[in-house]
């Protein structure tokens, strides 16, 4: 999987007209799963996503990848 890299500047609105989400990644080690930490571009709000081959844990809610896909893809595809 390719890890997304960004500059993570606070309140960067150049690209989408809204503050860009700041993204951080940590590798897994031992019993800890790898994770993404997403932070709001304009405040201290954050979202943690832990992942492995079988599933995702998003802000403490565990589910299979297929279950998350069924829930989130329609939201992302909606225009």
mmCIF file of the N, C-alpha and C atoms, coordinates in Angstrom:
data_MODEL
# 
_entry.id   MODEL 
# 
loop_
_atom_site.group_PDB 
_atom_site.id 
_atom_site.type_symbol 
_atom_site.label_atom_id 
_atom_site.label_alt_id 
_atom_site.label_comp_id 
_atom_site.label_asym_id 
_atom_site.label_entity_id 
_atom_site.label_seq_id 
_atom_site.pdbx_PDB_ins_code 
_atom_site.Cartn_x 
_atom_site.Cartn_y 
_atom_site.Cartn_z 
_atom_site.occupancy 
_atom_site.B_iso_or_equiv 
_atom_site.pdbx_formal_charge 
_atom_site.auth_seq_id 
_atom_site.auth_comp_id 
_atom_site.auth_asym_id 
_atom_site.auth_atom_id 
_atom_site.pdbx_PDB_model_num 
ATOM 1   N N  . UNK A 1 1  ? 0.839   -1.172 0.000  1.00 0.00 ? 1  UNK A N  1 
ATOM 2   C CA . UNK A 1 1  ? 0.000   0.000  0.000  1.00 0.00 ? 1  UNK A CA 1 
ATOM 3   C C  . UNK A 1 1  ? 0.888   1.241  0.000  1.00 0.00 ? 1  UNK A C  1 
ATOM 4   N N  . UNK A 1 2  ? 0.521   2.204  -0.831 1.00 0.00 ? 2  UNK A N  1 
ATOM 5   C CA . UNK A 1 2  ? 1.274   3.451  -0.902 1.00 0.00 ? 2  UNK A CA 1 
ATOM 6   C C  . UNK A 1 2  ? 0.813   4.381  0.220  1.00 0.00 ? 2  UNK A C  1 
ATOM 7   N N  . UNK A 1 3  ? 1.763   4.926  0.969  1.00 0.00 ? 3  UNK A N  1 
ATOM 8   C CA . UNK A 1 3  ? 1.459   5.845  2.063  1.00 0.00 ? 3  UNK A CA 1 
ATOM 9   C C  . UNK A 1 3  ? 1.408   7.267  1.515  1.00 0.00 ? 3  UNK A C  1 
ATOM 10  N N  . UNK A 1 4  ? 0.294   7.964  1.741  1.00 0.00 ? 4  UNK A N  1 
ATOM 11  C CA . UNK A 1 4  ? 0.108   9.324  1.270  1.00 0.00 ? 4  UNK A CA 1 
ATOM 12  C C  . UNK A 1 4  ? 0.993   10.285 2.058  1.00 0.00 ? 4  UNK A C  1 
ATOM 13  N N  . UNK A 1 5  ? 1.674   11.177 1.356  1.00 0.00 ? 5  UNK A N  1 
ATOM 14  C CA . UNK A 1 5  ? 2.526   12.190 2.000  1.00 0.00 ? 5  UNK A CA 1 
ATOM 15  C C  . UNK A 1 5  ? 1.947   13.571 1.694  1.00 0.00 ? 5  UNK A C  1 
ATOM 16  N N  . UNK A 1 6  ? 1.921   14.419 2.711  1.00 0.00 ? 6  UNK A N  1 
ATOM 17  C CA . UNK A 1 6  ? 1.468   15.802 2.564  1.00 0.00 ? 6  UNK A CA 1 
ATOM 18  C C  . UNK A 1 6  ? 2.343   16.714 3.398  1.00 0.00 ? 6  UNK A C  1 
ATOM 19  N N  . UNK A 1 7  ? 2.261   18.018 3.131  1.00 0.00 ? 7  UNK A N  1 
ATOM 20  C CA . UNK A 1 7  ? 3.029   18.996 3.899  1.00 0.00 ? 7  UNK A CA 1 
ATOM 21  C C  . UNK A 1 7  ? 2.420   19.267 5.275  1.00 0.00 ? 7  UNK A C  1 
ATOM 22  N N  . UNK A 1 8  ? 1.119   19.018 5.445  1.00 0.00 ? 8  UNK A N  1 
ATOM 23  C CA . UNK A 1 8  ? 0.406   19.160 6.722  1.00 0.00 ? 8  UNK A CA 1 
ATOM 24  C C  . UNK A 1 8  ? 0.453   20.577 7.276  1.00 0.00 ? 8  UNK A C  1 
ATOM 25  N N  . UNK A 1 9  ? 0.360   21.562 6.396  1.00 0.00 ? 9  UNK A N  1 
ATOM 26  C CA . UNK A 1 9  ? 0.296   22.944 6.857  1.00 0.00 ? 9  UNK A CA 1 
ATOM 27  C C  . UNK A 1 9  ? -1.083  23.211 7.449  1.00 0.00 ? 9  UNK A C  1 
ATOM 28  N N  . UNK A 1 10 ? -1.123  24.001 8.502  1.00 0.00 ? 10 UNK A N  1 
ATOM 29  C CA . UNK A 1 10 ? -2.374  24.350 9.155  1.00 0.00 ? 10 UNK A CA 1 
ATOM 30  C C  . UNK A 1 10 ? -3.139  25.345 8.283  1.00 0.00 ? 10 UNK A C  1 
ATOM 31  N N  . UNK A 1 11 ? -4.398  25.105 8.064  1.00 0.00 ? 11 UNK A N  1 
ATOM 32  C CA . UNK A 1 11 ? -5.331  25.942 7.296  1.00 0.00 ? 11 UNK A CA 1 
ATOM 33  C C  . UNK A 1 11 ? -4.845  26.203 5.874  1.00 0.00 ? 11 UNK A C  1 
ATOM 34  N N  . UNK A 1 12 ? -4.444  25.150 5.179  1.00 0.00 ? 12 UNK A N  1 
ATOM 35  C CA . UNK A 1 12 ? -4.024  25.229 3.782  1.00 0.00 ? 12 UNK A CA 1 
ATOM 36  C C  . UNK A 1 12 ? -5.246  25.045 2.889  1.00 0.00 ? 12 UNK A C  1 
ATOM 37  N N  . UNK A 1 13 ? -5.709  26.130 2.234  1.00 0.00 ? 13 UNK A N  1 
ATOM 38  C CA . UNK A 1 13 ? -6.928  26.077 1.422  1.00 0.00 ? 13 UNK A CA 1 
ATOM 39  C C  . UNK A 1 13 ? -6.646  26.154 -0.079 1.00 0.00 ? 13 UNK A C  1 
ATOM 40  N N  . UNK A 1 14 ? -5.414  26.075 -0.496 1.00 0.00 ? 14 UNK A N  1 
ATOM 41  C CA . UNK A 1 14 ? -5.062  26.238 -1.911 1.00 0.00 ? 14 UNK A CA 1 
ATOM 42  C C  . UNK A 1 14 ? -5.701  25.185 -2.805 1.00 0.00 ? 14 UNK A C  1 
ATOM 43  N N  . UNK A 1 15 ? -5.709  23.947 -2.389 1.00 0.00 ? 15 UNK A N  1 
ATOM 44  C CA . UNK A 1 15 ? -6.076  22.841 -3.273 1.00 0.00 ? 15 UNK A CA 1 
ATOM 45  C C  . UNK A 1 15 ? -7.584  22.666 -3.468 1.00 0.00 ? 15 UNK A C  1 
ATOM 46  N N  . UNK A 1 16 ? -8.371  22.706 -2.404 1.00 0.00 ? 16 UNK A N  1 
ATOM 47  C CA . UNK A 1 16 ? -9.802  22.399 -2.499 1.00 0.00 ? 16 UNK A CA 1 
ATOM 48  C C  . UNK A 1 16 ? -10.711 23.549 -2.084 1.00 0.00 ? 16 UNK A C  1 
ATOM 49  N N  . UNK A 1 17 ? -10.162 24.663 -1.643 1.00 0.00 ? 17 UNK A N  1 
ATOM 50  C CA . UNK A 1 17 ? -10.983 25.780 -1.192 1.00 0.00 ? 17 UNK A CA 1 
ATOM 51  C C  . UNK A 1 17 ? -11.440 25.651 0.251  1.00 0.00 ? 17 UNK A C  1 
ATOM 52  N N  . UNK A 1 18 ? -11.158 24.525 0.881  1.00 0.00 ? 18 UNK A N  1 
ATOM 53  C CA . UNK A 1 18 ? -11.428 24.291 2.305  1.00 0.00 ? 18 UNK A CA 1 
ATOM 54  C C  . UNK A 1 18 ? -10.130 23.815 2.931  1.00 0.00 ? 18 UNK A C  1 
ATOM 55  N N  . UNK A 1 19 ? -9.986  23.956 4.251  1.00 0.00 ? 19 UNK A N  1 
ATOM 56  C CA . UNK A 1 19 ? -8.742  23.494 4.890  1.00 0.00 ? 19 UNK A CA 1 
ATOM 57  C C  . UNK A 1 19 ? -8.463  22.024 4.581  1.00 0.00 ? 19 UNK A C  1 
ATOM 58  N N  . UNK A 1 20 ? -7.261  21.749 4.130  1.00 0.00 ? 20 UNK A N  1 
ATOM 59  C CA . UNK A 1 20 ? -6.861  20.388 3.755  1.00 0.00 ? 20 UNK A CA 1 
ATOM 60  C C  . UNK A 1 20 ? -6.631  19.536 4.998  1.00 0.00 ? 20 UNK A C  1 
ATOM 61  N N  . UNK A 1 21 ? -7.107  18.300 4.975  1.00 0.00 ? 21 UNK A N  1 
ATOM 62  C CA . UNK A 1 21 ? -6.919  17.362 6.082  1.00 0.00 ? 21 UNK A CA 1 
ATOM 63  C C  . UNK A 1 21 ? -5.433  17.064 6.225  1.00 0.00 ? 21 UNK A C  1 
ATOM 64  N N  . UNK A 1 22 ? -4.942  17.135 7.452  1.00 0.00 ? 22 UNK A N  1 
ATOM 65  C CA . UNK A 1 22 ? -3.538  16.800 7.735  1.00 0.00 ? 22 UNK A CA 1 
ATOM 66  C C  . UNK A 1 22 ? -3.473  15.311 8.043  1.00 0.00 ? 22 UNK A C  1 
ATOM 67  N N  . UNK A 1 23 ? -2.507  14.598 7.444  1.00 0.00 ? 23 UNK A N  1 
ATOM 68  C CA . UNK A 1 23 ? -2.451  13.149 7.563  1.00 0.00 ? 23 UNK A CA 1 
ATOM 69  C C  . UNK A 1 23 ? -1.080  12.695 8.061  1.00 0.00 ? 23 UNK A C  1 
ATOM 70  N N  . UNK A 1 24 ? -1.109  11.749 9.014  1.00 0.00 ? 24 UNK A N  1 
ATOM 71  C CA . UNK A 1 24 ? 0.113   11.185 9.592  1.00 0.00 ? 24 UNK A CA 1 
ATOM 72  C C  . UNK A 1 24 ? -0.025  9.667  9.592  1.00 0.00 ? 24 UNK A C  1 
ATOM 73  N N  . UNK A 1 25 ? 1.080   8.958  9.451  1.00 0.00 ? 25 UNK A N  1 
ATOM 74  C CA . UNK A 1 25 ? 1.061   7.497  9.423  1.00 0.00 ? 25 UNK A CA 1 
ATOM 75  C C  . UNK A 1 25 ? 2.088   6.949  10.412 1.00 0.00 ? 25 UNK A C  1 
ATOM 76  N N  . UNK A 1 26 ? 1.723   5.879  11.113 1.00 0.00 ? 26 UNK A N  1 
ATOM 77  C CA . UNK A 1 26 ? 2.651   5.160  11.991 1.00 0.00 ? 26 UNK A CA 1 
ATOM 78  C C  . UNK A 1 26 ? 2.646   3.697  11.601 1.00 0.00 ? 26 UNK A C  1 
ATOM 79  N N  . UNK A 1 27 ? 3.829   3.122  11.513 1.00 0.00 ? 27 UNK A N  1 
ATOM 80  C CA . UNK A 1 27 ? 3.946   1.697  11.207 1.00 0.00 ? 27 UNK A CA 1 
ATOM 81  C C  . UNK A 1 27 ? 3.548   0.872  12.421 1.00 0.00 ? 27 UNK A C  1 
ATOM 82  N N  . UNK A 1 28 ? 3.082   -0.330 12.180 1.00 0.00 ? 28 UNK A N  1 
ATOM 83  C CA . UNK A 1 28 ? 2.772   -1.244 13.268 1.00 0.00 ? 28 UNK A CA 1 
ATOM 84  C C  . UNK A 1 28 ? 4.050   -1.821 13.859 1.00 0.00 ? 28 UNK A C  1 
ATOM 85  N N  . UNK A 1 29 ? 3.986   -2.152 15.146 1.00 0.00 ? 29 UNK A N  1 
ATOM 86  C CA . UNK A 1 29 ? 5.139   -2.789 15.795 1.00 0.00 ? 29 UNK A CA 1 
ATOM 87  C C  . UNK A 1 29 ? 4.631   -3.701 16.899 1.00 0.00 ? 29 UNK A C  1 
ATOM 88  N N  . UNK A 1 30 ? 5.136   -4.924 16.918 1.00 0.00 ? 30 UNK A N  1 
ATOM 89  C CA . UNK A 1 30 ? 4.683   -5.882 17.925 1.00 0.00 ? 30 UNK A CA 1 
ATOM 90  C C  . UNK A 1 30 ? 3.206   -6.178 17.759 1.00 0.00 ? 30 UNK A C  1 
ATOM 91  N N  . UNK A 1 31 ? 2.442   -5.934 18.816 1.00 0.00 ? 31 UNK A N  1 
ATOM 92  C CA . UNK A 1 31 ? 0.999   -6.181 18.770 1.00 0.00 ? 31 UNK A CA 1 
ATOM 93  C C  . UNK A 1 31 ? 0.212   -4.968 18.280 1.00 0.00 ? 31 UNK A C  1 
ATOM 94  N N  . UNK A 1 32 ? 0.868   -3.838 18.077 1.00 0.00 ? 32 UNK A N  1 
ATOM 95  C CA . UNK A 1 32 ? 0.178   -2.633 17.612 1.00 0.00 ? 32 UNK A CA 1 
ATOM 96  C C  . UNK A 1 32 ? -0.012  -2.675 16.102 1.00 0.00 ? 32 UNK A C  1 
ATOM 97  N N  . UNK A 1 33 ? -1.215  -2.339 15.673 1.00 0.00 ? 33 UNK A N  1 
ATOM 98  C CA . UNK A 1 33 ? -1.531  -2.286 14.253 1.00 0.00 ? 33 UNK A CA 1 
ATOM 99  C C  . UNK A 1 33 ? -1.039  -0.954 13.684 1.00 0.00 ? 33 UNK A C  1 
ATOM 100 N N  . UNK A 1 34 ? -0.742  -0.906 12.386 1.00 0.00 ? 34 UNK A N  1 
ATOM 101 C CA . UNK A 1 34 ? -0.399  0.378  11.777 1.00 0.00 ? 34 UNK A CA 1 
ATOM 102 C C  . UNK A 1 34 ? -1.623  1.285  11.796 1.00 0.00 ? 34 UNK A C  1 
ATOM 103 N N  . UNK A 1 35 ? -1.392  2.607  11.730 1.00 0.00 ? 35 UNK A N  1 
ATOM 104 C CA . UNK A 1 35 ? -2.526  3.523  11.808 1.00 0.00 ? 35 UNK A CA 1 
ATOM 105 C C  . UNK A 1 35 ? -2.290  4.782  11.004 1.00 0.00 ? 35 UNK A C  1 
ATOM 106 N N  . UNK A 1 36 ? -3.382  5.385  10.642 1.00 0.00 ? 36 UNK A N  1 
ATOM 107 C CA . UNK A 1 36 ? -3.395  6.735  10.089 1.00 0.00 ? 36 UNK A CA 1 
ATOM 108 C C  . UNK A 1 36 ? -4.017  7.636  11.139 1.00 0.00 ? 36 UNK A C  1 
ATOM 109 N N  . UNK A 1 37 ? -3.470  8.820  11.289 1.00 0.00 ? 37 UNK A N  1 
ATOM 110 C CA . UNK A 1 37 ? -4.056  9.849  12.136 1.00 0.00 ? 37 UNK A CA 1 
ATOM 111 C C  . UNK A 1 37 ? -4.413  10.999 11.213 1.00 0.00 ? 37 UNK A C  1 
ATOM 112 N N  . UNK A 1 38 ? -5.702  11.303 11.130 1.00 0.00 ? 38 UNK A N  1 
ATOM 113 C CA . UNK A 1 38 ? -6.187  12.403 10.299 1.00 0.00 ? 38 UNK A CA 1 
ATOM 114 C C  . UNK A 1 38 ? -6.582  13.543 11.219 1.00 0.00 ? 38 UNK A C  1 
ATOM 115 N N  . UNK A 1 39 ? -6.061  14.727 10.936 1.00 0.00 ? 39 UNK A N  1 
ATOM 116 C CA . UNK A 1 39 ? -6.386  15.893 11.748 1.00 0.00 ? 39 UNK A CA 1 
ATOM 117 C C  . UNK A 1 39 ? -7.075  16.934 10.887 1.00 0.00 ? 39 UNK A C  1 
ATOM 118 N N  . UNK A 1 40 ? -8.002  17.630 11.486 1.00 0.00 ? 40 UNK A N  1 
ATOM 119 C CA . UNK A 1 40 ? -8.714  18.709 10.819 1.00 0.00 ? 40 UNK A CA 1 
ATOM 120 C C  . UNK A 1 40 ? -7.705  19.781 10.389 1.00 0.00 ? 40 UNK A C  1 
ATOM 121 N N  . UNK A 1 41 ? -7.974  20.429 9.281  1.00 0.00 ? 41 UNK A N  1 
ATOM 122 C CA . UNK A 1 41 ? -7.072  21.466 8.796  1.00 0.00 ? 41 UNK A CA 1 
ATOM 123 C C  . UNK A 1 41 ? -7.229  22.796 9.506  1.00 0.00 ? 41 UNK A C  1 
ATOM 124 N N  . UNK A 1 42 ? -8.308  22.954 10.301 1.00 0.00 ? 42 UNK A N  1 
ATOM 125 C CA . UNK A 1 42 ? -8.544  24.261 10.926 1.00 0.00 ? 42 UNK A CA 1 
ATOM 126 C C  . UNK A 1 42 ? -8.733  24.197 12.442 1.00 0.00 ? 42 UNK A C  1 
ATOM 127 N N  . UNK A 1 43 ? -8.673  23.000 13.043 1.00 0.00 ? 43 UNK A N  1 
ATOM 128 C CA . UNK A 1 43 ? -8.838  22.902 14.494 1.00 0.00 ? 43 UNK A CA 1 
ATOM 129 C C  . UNK A 1 43 ? -8.096  21.671 15.011 1.00 0.00 ? 43 UNK A C  1 
ATOM 130 N N  . UNK A 1 44 ? -8.365  21.274 16.246 1.00 0.00 ? 44 UNK A N  1 
ATOM 131 C CA . UNK A 1 44 ? -7.678  20.140 16.851 1.00 0.00 ? 44 UNK A CA 1 
ATOM 132 C C  . UNK A 1 44 ? -8.425  18.810 16.697 1.00 0.00 ? 44 UNK A C  1 
ATOM 133 N N  . UNK A 1 45 ? -9.489  18.789 15.906 1.00 0.00 ? 45 UNK A N  1 
ATOM 134 C CA . UNK A 1 45 ? -10.242 17.554 15.690 1.00 0.00 ? 45 UNK A CA 1 
ATOM 135 C C  . UNK A 1 45 ? -9.370  16.488 15.039 1.00 0.00 ? 45 UNK A C  1 
ATOM 136 N N  . UNK A 1 46 ? -9.570  15.211 15.442 1.00 0.00 ? 46 UNK A N  1 
ATOM 137 C CA . UNK A 1 46 ? -8.748  14.146 14.875 1.00 0.00 ? 46 UNK A CA 1 
ATOM 138 C C  . UNK A 1 46 ? -9.550  12.857 14.735 1.00 0.00 ? 46 UNK A C  1 
ATOM 139 N N  . UNK A 1 47 ? -9.043  11.973 13.866 1.00 0.00 ? 47 UNK A N  1 
ATOM 140 C CA . UNK A 1 47 ? -9.652  10.685 13.584 1.00 0.00 ? 47 UNK A CA 1 
ATOM 141 C C  . UNK A 1 47 ? -8.534  9.666  13.463 1.00 0.00 ? 47 UNK A C  1 
ATOM 142 N N  . UNK A 1 48 ? -8.622  8.564  14.214 1.00 0.00 ? 48 UNK A N  1 
ATOM 143 C CA . UNK A 1 48 ? -7.607  7.513  14.156 1.00 0.00 ? 48 UNK A CA 1 
ATOM 144 C C  . UNK A 1 48 ? -8.179  6.308  13.412 1.00 0.00 ? 48 UNK A C  1 
ATOM 145 N N  . UNK A 1 49 ? -7.393  5.800  12.459 1.00 0.00 ? 49 UNK A N  1 
ATOM 146 C CA . UNK A 1 49 ? -7.789  4.624  11.686 1.00 0.00 ? 49 UNK A CA 1 
ATOM 147 C C  . UNK A 1 49 ? -6.684  3.588  11.811 1.00 0.00 ? 49 UNK A C  1 
ATOM 148 N N  . UNK A 1 50 ? -6.983  2.489  12.500 1.00 0.00 ? 50 UNK A N  1 
ATOM 149 C CA . UNK A 1 50 ? -6.059  1.355  12.601 1.00 0.00 ? 50 UNK A CA 1 
ATOM 150 C C  . UNK A 1 50 ? -6.479  0.346  11.549 1.00 0.00 ? 50 UNK A C  1 
ATOM 151 N N  . UNK A 1 51 ? -5.501  -0.296 10.898 1.00 0.00 ? 51 UNK A N  1 
ATOM 152 C CA . UNK A 1 51 ? -5.846  -1.218 9.817  1.00 0.00 ? 51 UNK A CA 1 
ATOM 153 C C  . UNK A 1 51 ? -4.940  -2.443 9.822  1.00 0.00 ? 51 UNK A C  1 
ATOM 154 N N  . UNK A 1 52 ? -5.475  -3.530 9.258  1.00 0.00 ? 52 UNK A N  1 
ATOM 155 C CA . UNK A 1 52 ? -4.690  -4.733 8.964  1.00 0.00 ? 52 UNK A CA 1 
ATOM 156 C C  . UNK A 1 52 ? -5.347  -5.408 7.764  1.00 0.00 ? 52 UNK A C  1 
ATOM 157 N N  . UNK A 1 53 ? -4.937  -6.621 7.455  1.00 0.00 ? 53 UNK A N  1 
ATOM 158 C CA . UNK A 1 53 ? -5.463  -7.303 6.272  1.00 0.00 ? 53 UNK A CA 1 
ATOM 159 C C  . UNK A 1 53 ? -6.940  -7.652 6.394  1.00 0.00 ? 53 UNK A C  1 
ATOM 160 N N  . UNK A 1 54 ? -7.453  -7.814 7.607  1.00 0.00 ? 54 UNK A N  1 
ATOM 161 C CA . UNK A 1 54 ? -8.827  -8.269 7.812  1.00 0.00 ? 54 UNK A CA 1 
ATOM 162 C C  . UNK A 1 54 ? -9.838  -7.157 8.044  1.00 0.00 ? 54 UNK A C  1 
ATOM 163 N N  . UNK A 1 55 ? -9.421  -6.040 8.644  1.00 0.00 ? 55 UNK A N  1 
ATOM 164 C CA . UNK A 1 55 ? -10.415 -5.043 8.987  1.00 0.00 ? 55 UNK A CA 1 
ATOM 165 C C  . UNK A 1 55 ? -9.839  -3.690 9.324  1.00 0.00 ? 55 UNK A C  1 
ATOM 166 N N  . UNK A 1 56 ? -10.749 -2.805 9.697  1.00 0.00 ? 56 UNK A N  1 
ATOM 167 C CA . UNK A 1 56 ? -10.413 -1.435 10.083 1.00 0.00 ? 56 UNK A CA 1 
ATOM 168 C C  . UNK A 1 56 ? -11.042 -1.114 11.430 1.00 0.00 ? 56 UNK A C  1 
ATOM 169 N N  . UNK A 1 57 ? -10.348 -0.298 12.197 1.00 0.00 ? 57 UNK A N  1 
ATOM 170 C CA . UNK A 1 57 ? -10.921 0.280  13.408 1.00 0.00 ? 57 UNK A CA 1 
ATOM 171 C C  . UNK A 1 57 ? -10.858 1.784  13.230 1.00 0.00 ? 57 UNK A C  1 
ATOM 172 N N  . UNK A 1 58 ? -12.022 2.403  13.103 1.00 0.00 ? 58 UNK A N  1 
ATOM 173 C CA . UNK A 1 58 ? -12.094 3.843  12.894 1.00 0.00 ? 58 UNK A CA 1 
ATOM 174 C C  . UNK A 1 58 ? -12.679 4.474  14.148 1.00 0.00 ? 58 UNK A C  1 
ATOM 175 N N  . UNK A 1 59 ? -11.860 5.258  14.850 1.00 0.00 ? 59 UNK A N  1 
ATOM 176 C CA . UNK A 1 59 ? -12.235 5.905  16.122 1.00 0.00 ? 59 UNK A CA 1 
ATOM 177 C C  . UNK A 1 59 ? -12.887 4.922  17.092 1.00 0.00 ? 59 UNK A C  1 
ATOM 178 N N  . UNK A 1 60 ? -12.327 3.721  17.183 1.00 0.00 ? 60 UNK A N  1 
ATOM 179 C CA . UNK A 1 60 ? -12.788 2.742  18.155 1.00 0.00 ? 60 UNK A CA 1 
ATOM 180 C C  . UNK A 1 60 ? -13.879 1.809  17.660 1.00 0.00 ? 60 UNK A C  1 
ATOM 181 N N  . UNK A 1 61 ? -14.352 1.988  16.427 1.00 0.00 ? 61 UNK A N  1 
ATOM 182 C CA . UNK A 1 61 ? -15.404 1.130  15.873 1.00 0.00 ? 61 UNK A CA 1 
ATOM 183 C C  . UNK A 1 61 ? -14.756 0.118  14.934 1.00 0.00 ? 61 UNK A C  1 
ATOM 184 N N  . UNK A 1 62 ? -14.778 -1.170 15.313 1.00 0.00 ? 62 UNK A N  1 
ATOM 185 C CA . UNK A 1 62 ? -14.179 -2.241 14.512 1.00 0.00 ? 62 UNK A CA 1 
ATOM 186 C C  . UNK A 1 62 ? -15.166 -2.744 13.472 1.00 0.00 ? 62 UNK A C  1 
ATOM 187 N N  . UNK A 1 63 ? -14.626 -3.110 12.305 1.00 0.00 ? 63 UNK A N  1 
ATOM 188 C CA . UNK A 1 63 ? -15.457 -3.694 11.267 1.00 0.00 ? 63 UNK A CA 1 
ATOM 189 C C  . UNK A 1 63 ? -14.603 -4.281 10.169 1.00 0.00 ? 63 UNK A C  1 
ATOM 190 N N  . UNK A 1 64 ? -15.207 -5.152 9.387  1.00 0.00 ? 64 UNK A N  1 
ATOM 191 C CA . UNK A 1 64 ? -14.482 -5.733 8.256  1.00 0.00 ? 64 UNK A CA 1 
ATOM 192 C C  . UNK A 1 64 ? -14.313 -4.658 7.183  1.00 0.00 ? 64 UNK A C  1 
ATOM 193 N N  . UNK A 1 65 ? -13.345 -4.867 6.321  1.00 0.00 ? 65 UNK A N  1 
ATOM 194 C CA . UNK A 1 65 ? -13.112 -3.913 5.240  1.00 0.00 ? 65 UNK A CA 1 
ATOM 195 C C  . UNK A 1 65 ? -14.333 -3.837 4.332  1.00 0.00 ? 65 UNK A C  1 
ATOM 196 N N  . UNK A 1 66 ? -14.971 -4.979 4.074  1.00 0.00 ? 66 UNK A N  1 
ATOM 197 C CA . UNK A 1 66 ? -16.159 -4.997 3.230  1.00 0.00 ? 66 UNK A CA 1 
ATOM 198 C C  . UNK A 1 66 ? -17.299 -4.192 3.861  1.00 0.00 ? 66 UNK A C  1 
ATOM 199 N N  . UNK A 1 67 ? -17.449 -4.297 5.174  1.00 0.00 ? 67 UNK A N  1 
ATOM 200 C CA . UNK A 1 67 ? -18.494 -3.552 5.881  1.00 0.00 ? 67 UNK A CA 1 
ATOM 201 C C  . UNK A 1 67 ? -18.245 -2.049 5.787  1.00 0.00 ? 67 UNK A C  1 
ATOM 202 N N  . UNK A 1 68 ? -17.010 -1.616 6.030  1.00 0.00 ? 68 UNK A N  1 
ATOM 203 C CA . UNK A 1 68 ? -16.672 -0.196 5.917  1.00 0.00 ? 68 UNK A CA 1 
ATOM 204 C C  . UNK A 1 68 ? -16.861 0.293  4.482  1.00 0.00 ? 68 UNK A C  1 
ATOM 205 N N  . UNK A 1 69 ? -16.486 -0.537 3.514  1.00 0.00 ? 69 UNK A N  1 
ATOM 206 C CA . UNK A 1 69 ? -16.636 -0.171 2.099  1.00 0.00 ? 69 UNK A CA 1 
ATOM 207 C C  . UNK A 1 69 ? -18.113 0.048  1.770  1.00 0.00 ? 69 UNK A C  1 
ATOM 208 N N  . UNK A 1 70 ? -18.970 -0.844 2.262  1.00 0.00 ? 70 UNK A N  1 
ATOM 209 C CA . UNK A 1 70 ? -20.405 -0.732 2.004  1.00 0.00 ? 70 UNK A CA 1 
ATOM 210 C C  . UNK A 1 70 ? -20.988 0.556  2.583  1.00 0.00 ? 70 UNK A C  1 
ATOM 211 N N  . UNK A 1 71 ? -20.459 0.985  3.711  1.00 0.00 ? 71 UNK A N  1 
ATOM 212 C CA . UNK A 1 71 ? -20.955 2.195  4.374  1.00 0.00 ? 71 UNK A CA 1 
ATOM 213 C C  . UNK A 1 71 ? -20.373 3.465  3.757  1.00 0.00 ? 71 UNK A C  1 
ATOM 214 N N  . UNK A 1 72 ? -19.059 3.489  3.529  1.00 0.00 ? 72 UNK A N  1 
ATOM 215 C CA . UNK A 1 72 ? -18.382 4.728  3.150  1.00 0.00 ? 72 UNK A CA 1 
ATOM 216 C C  . UNK A 1 72 ? -18.344 5.022  1.656  1.00 0.00 ? 72 UNK A C  1 
ATOM 217 N N  . UNK A 1 73 ? -18.263 4.002  0.807  1.00 0.00 ? 73 UNK A N  1 
ATOM 218 C CA . UNK A 1 73 ? -18.164 4.265  -0.637 1.00 0.00 ? 73 UNK A CA 1 
ATOM 219 C C  . UNK A 1 73 ? -19.350 5.051  -1.195 1.00 0.00 ? 73 UNK A C  1 
ATOM 220 N N  . UNK A 1 74 ? -20.588 4.738  -0.818 1.00 0.00 ? 74 UNK A N  1 
ATOM 221 C CA . UNK A 1 74 ? -21.696 5.563  -1.331 1.00 0.00 ? 74 UNK A CA 1 
ATOM 222 C C  . UNK A 1 74 ? -21.562 7.037  -0.929 1.00 0.00 ? 74 UNK A C  1 
ATOM 223 N N  . UNK A 1 75 ? -21.031 7.307  0.262  1.00 0.00 ? 75 UNK A N  1 
ATOM 224 C CA . UNK A 1 75 ? -20.837 8.691  0.679  1.00 0.00 ? 75 UNK A CA 1 
ATOM 225 C C  . UNK A 1 75 ? -19.768 9.376  -0.162 1.00 0.00 ? 75 UNK A C  1 
ATOM 226 N N  . UNK A 1 76 ? -18.704 8.658  -0.474 1.00 0.00 ? 76 UNK A N  1 
ATOM 227 C CA . UNK A 1 76 ? -17.616 9.238  -1.256 1.00 0.00 ? 76 UNK A CA 1 
ATOM 228 C C  . UNK A 1 76 ? -17.989 9.395  -2.728 1.00 0.00 ? 76 UNK A C  1 
ATOM 229 N N  . UNK A 1 77 ? -18.869 8.534  -3.239 1.00 0.00 ? 77 UNK A N  1 
ATOM 230 C CA . UNK A 1 77 ? -19.272 8.594  -4.639 1.00 0.00 ? 77 UNK A CA 1 
ATOM 231 C C  . UNK A 1 77 ? -20.401 9.593  -4.874 1.00 0.00 ? 77 UNK A C  1 
ATOM 232 N N  . UNK A 1 78 ? -21.090 10.003 -3.812 1.00 0.00 ? 78 UNK A N  1 
ATOM 233 C CA . UNK A 1 78 ? -22.225 10.928 -3.930 1.00 0.00 ? 78 UNK A CA 1 
ATOM 234 C C  . UNK A 1 78 ? -21.738 12.316 -4.336 1.00 0.00 ? 78 UNK A C  1 
ATOM 235 N N  . UNK A 1 79 ? -22.423 12.900 -5.289 1.00 0.00 ? 79 UNK A N  1 
ATOM 236 C CA . UNK A 1 79 ? -22.060 14.265 -5.723 1.00 0.00 ? 79 UNK A CA 1 
ATOM 237 C C  . UNK A 1 79 ? -23.251 15.150 -5.611 1.00 0.00 ? 79 UNK A C  1 
# 
